[in-house]
Amino acid sequence: MSYTEADVSAAIAKMEKYRSGLDYEVGTALAVVGLCAERAGREIAIRDDMIRVAHRAGASLRQIAEASGLGRKTVTAIVETDPARAQG
């Protein structure tokens, strides 16, 4: 893989955001935790969107819960907070 100077600078800036001047080991661990949390947040948003799509397409809450590994109450809450309904 090759990276541009902008890619490297962006990665360094993100790591520095979480390091906050702490010693190397702690700062590095916090950078990894912070970057993983950002990625997890994006993945959860995608998962929730796909849960809503599946529900609109006719999948039952039980089916979605089984496929996602989430409880039915959680799936219901995700479906009920459909951002498309809130906007329109």
Secondary structure, DSSP 8 states (H G I E B T S, - for coil): ----HHHHHHHHHHHHHHHTT--HHHHHHHHHHHHHHHHHHHHHHHHHHHHHHHHHTT--HHHHHHHHT--HHHHHHHHHT-HHHHH-
